[in-house]
Amino acid sequence: MTRTSVSPSGVDALILDYNGVPGLQPSTAMWTRLADLAEWPDRHLPSFQDAFWAPRNAYDAGELSDLAYWAKVLGHHPGPRWLRTLRDADTAMWTRTDPRVLDILYRARAARRLPMVLLSNAPAHLSNVLDATDWRRELMDDALYSARMGRCKPDPATYKHALAATGITDPARVLFVDDREDNCRAAAELGLRTLHYTGQPTELEEQLLPAPVNNLCA
């Protein structure tokens, strides 16, 4: 038997990206600190960021260990203590959250018990840290990370796993939210509703907590 949507907005479950939605982007000061810890030549931040991102997809997909990743960034293997310092500083850059977004998610959870699944491109250590946070345990029914799945968004399989985790069979009743347009595009191709999040919490609020319709007669 096919169930009809129970939500005024037609959204009966949420698949949510982490970084750039509830997770805040790192500040310039954080990038500079990481470059300093990496002993980057001349503290040239743009070249450090290029080196940081070049092997990141493989790291996020679990194809590179912490050591292998940082060896590619630095061009040589760091020692164990230096490696831990780099990994921990890297992880700390991605663990700040936007209280405005979390407030909306908590309200949606309280008002509707809306199923929520986190779908994030994240390396193993960051995945473990996120799983230990209060908001992750309180809000998310499940969390799917690229390092554990062995593949990153926008691979279609990641969305299929997340859809199954929501318990909703009709993708048109599930909202996918991500700050990257290519990820949203891939989700839409599978029939998911999408919101390309651009840092405006009201857009998310309108999707999850639509204003009640006034049915009073004149």
C-alpha positions as CSV (number, residue, x, y, z in Angstrom):
1,M,0.0,0.0,0.0
2,T,1.4,3.4,-1.0
3,R,1.4,6.0,1.7
4,T,0.6,9.6,0.9
5,S,2.8,12.4,2.3
6,V,2.1,13.4,5.8
7,S,3.8,16.7,5.5
8,P,2.2,20.0,4.4
9,S,5.3,20.6,2.3
10,G,5.5,17.0,0.9
11,V,8.8,16.4,2.7
12,D,8.7,13.3,4.8
13,A,12.4,12.8,5.4
14,L,15.7,14.7,5.1
15,I,19.1,13.8,3.7
16,L,21.6,16.4,4.8
17,D,25.1,17.2,3.8
18,Y,27.4,18.3,6.6
19,N,30.0,20.8,5.6
20,G,28.5,24.0,4.4
21,V,25.0,23.2,5.8
22,P,25.1,22.6,9.6
23,G,28.9,22.6,9.4
24,L,30.6,26.0,9.1
25,Q,33.4,26.5,6.5
26,P,36.9,27.1,8.0
27,S,38.0,30.6,8.6
28,T,41.1,32.1,6.9
29,A,42.8,32.0,10.4
30,M,42.2,28.3,10.6
31,W,43.7,27.7,7.1
32,T,46.7,29.8,8.1
33,R,47.2,27.9,11.3
34,L,47.1,24.6,9.4
35,A,49.6,25.8,6.8
36,D,51.9,26.9,9.6
37,L,51.6,23.5,11.3
38,A,52.5,22.0,7.9
39,E,55.5,24.3,7.7
40,W,54.4,25.4,4.3
41,P,57.0,27.4,2.5
42,D,56.6,31.2,2.8
43,R,53.1,30.6,4.3
44,H,51.7,30.8,0.8
45,L,48.1,29.9,1.6
46,P,46.7,29.4,-2.0
47,S,49.4,26.9,-2.9
48,F,48.8,25.1,0.4
49,Q,45.1,24.9,-0.2
50,D,45.8,23.5,-3.7
51,A,48.0,20.8,-2.2
52,F,45.4,20.1,0.5
53,W,42.5,19.6,-1.9
54,A,44.4,17.7,-4.7
55,P,44.3,14.3,-2.9
56,R,41.2,15.0,-0.7
57,N,38.7,13.1,-2.7
58,A,40.7,9.9,-2.4
59,Y,41.2,10.6,1.4
60,D,37.5,11.2,1.9
61,A,36.7,7.9,0.0
62,G,38.9,6.0,2.4
63,E,41.5,5.2,-0.3
64,L,44.3,7.0,1.6
65,S,45.3,6.6,5.2
66,D,46.1,9.7,7.3
67,L,49.8,9.2,6.7
68,A,49.3,8.6,2.9
69,Y,47.2,11.7,2.6
70,W,49.5,14.1,4.4
71,A,52.5,12.6,2.6
72,K,50.9,13.7,-0.7
73,V,50.1,17.2,0.7
74,L,53.6,17.7,2.1
75,G,55.6,15.8,-0.4
76,H,57.2,13.7,2.3
77,H,56.1,11.5,5.2
78,P,55.5,13.4,8.5
79,G,56.6,11.7,11.8
80,P,53.9,10.2,14.1
81,R,53.6,13.2,16.4
82,W,53.5,15.7,13.5
83,L,50.9,13.6,11.7
84,R,48.6,13.6,14.7
85,T,49.0,17.4,15.0
86,L,48.1,17.9,11.4
87,R,45.2,15.4,11.5
88,D,43.7,17.0,14.6
89,A,44.0,20.5,13.3
90,D,42.5,19.5,10.0
91,T,39.6,17.8,11.9
92,A,39.0,20.8,14.1
93,M,38.5,23.0,11.1
94,W,35.4,21.1,10.1
95,T,33.6,20.7,13.5
96,R,32.2,24.1,14.0
97,T,28.4,24.2,13.5
98,D,25.9,26.9,12.6
99,P,23.4,27.3,15.5
100,R,20.8,28.7,13.2
101,V,20.7,25.5,11.1
102,L,20.8,23.2,14.1
103,D,17.9,25.2,15.6
104,I,15.7,24.5,12.5
105,L,16.7,20.8,12.5
106,Y,15.8,20.5,16.2
107,R,12.5,22.2,15.7
108,A,11.6,20.0,12.7
109,R,12.6,16.9,14.7
110,A,10.4,18.0,17.7
111,A,7.4,19.0,15.6
112,R,7.3,16.1,13.2
113,R,9.8,13.4,14.2
114,L,11.2,13.9,10.7
115,P,13.6,11.2,9.7
116,M,17.1,12.7,9.1
117,V,20.1,11.1,7.6
118,L,23.5,12.7,7.4
119,L,25.4,12.1,4.1
120,S,28.9,13.5,4.1
121,N,32.1,13.3,2.2
122,A,34.5,13.0,5.2
123,P,37.6,11.0,6.1
124,A,37.5,8.4,8.8
125,H,38.8,10.4,11.7
126,L,36.4,13.3,11.1
127,S,33.6,10.8,10.7
128,N,34.3,9.4,14.2
129,V,34.5,12.9,15.7
130,L,31.1,13.9,14.1
131,D,29.5,10.7,15.3
132,A,30.4,11.6,18.9
133,T,28.7,15.0,18.9
134,D,25.4,15.6,20.7
135,W,23.6,17.0,17.7
136,R,24.6,14.0,15.5
137,R,23.3,11.6,18.2
138,E,20.1,13.6,18.9
139,L,19.1,14.6,15.4
140,M,20.3,12.0,12.9
141,D,18.7,8.5,12.5
142,D,21.8,7.5,10.6
143,A,25.0,9.0,9.3
144,L,26.7,7.8,6.1
145,Y,30.3,8.9,5.5
146,S,32.3,8.5,2.3
147,A,35.3,6.9,4.0
148,R,33.0,4.2,5.3
149,M,31.1,3.7,2.1
150,G,34.3,3.8,-0.1
151,R,32.7,6.3,-2.4
152,C,31.9,10.1,-2.4
153,K,29.1,12.2,-3.6
154,P,28.0,12.6,-6.3
155,D,28.3,8.8,-6.8
156,P,24.6,7.7,-7.2
157,A,25.1,4.8,-4.8
158,T,25.6,7.2,-1.9
159,Y,22.2,8.7,-2.4
160,K,20.6,5.3,-2.8
161,H,22.1,4.2,0.6
162,A,20.9,7.4,2.2
163,L,17.4,7.0,0.8
164,A,17.2,3.5,2.1
165,A,18.3,4.8,5.5
166,T,15.4,7.2,5.7
167,G,12.8,4.4,5.4
168,I,10.9,6.3,2.7
169,T,10.6,4.5,-0.6
170,D,9.5,7.4,-2.7
171,P,12.4,9.8,-3.4
172,A,10.1,12.6,-4.3
173,R,9.1,12.8,-0.7
174,V,12.7,13.1,0.5
175,L,14.6,16.4,0.6
176,F,18.3,16.4,-0.1
177,V,20.2,19.5,1.1
178,D,23.8,20.3,0.0
179,D,25.9,23.4,-0.5
180,R,27.3,22.0,-3.8
181,E,25.2,22.3,-6.9
182,D,26.8,19.2,-8.6
183,N,25.7,17.1,-5.6
184,C,22.2,18.4,-5.8
185,R,22.1,17.8,-9.5
186,A,23.1,14.1,-9.0
187,A,20.4,13.7,-6.3
188,A,17.7,15.2,-8.5
189,E,18.6,12.7,-11.3
190,L,17.5,10.0,-8.9
191,G,14.2,11.7,-8.2
192,L,15.1,13.3,-4.8
193,R,13.8,16.8,-4.0
194,T,16.8,19.1,-3.6
195,L,17.8,22.3,-2.0
196,H,21.0,23.9,-3.0
197,Y,21.9,25.6,0.3
198,T,23.6,28.9,0.0
199,G,23.9,29.9,3.6
200,Q,20.3,31.2,4.1
201,P,18.7,29.3,6.9
202,T,15.2,30.6,6.0
203,E,15.3,28.6,2.8
204,L,15.7,25.4,4.9
205,E,13.1,26.5,7.4
206,E,10.6,27.0,4.6
207,Q,11.1,23.5,3.4
208,L,11.0,21.8,6.7
209,L,8.6,24.0,8.8
210,P,6.1,25.6,6.4
211,A,3.9,28.3,7.9
212,P,0.4,26.9,8.8
213,V,-2.4,27.8,6.5
214,N,-5.0,30.1,8.1
215,N,-8.4,28.4,7.5
216,L,-10.5,30.8,9.5
217,C,-13.7,31.9,7.6
218,A,-14.4,35.5,7.2
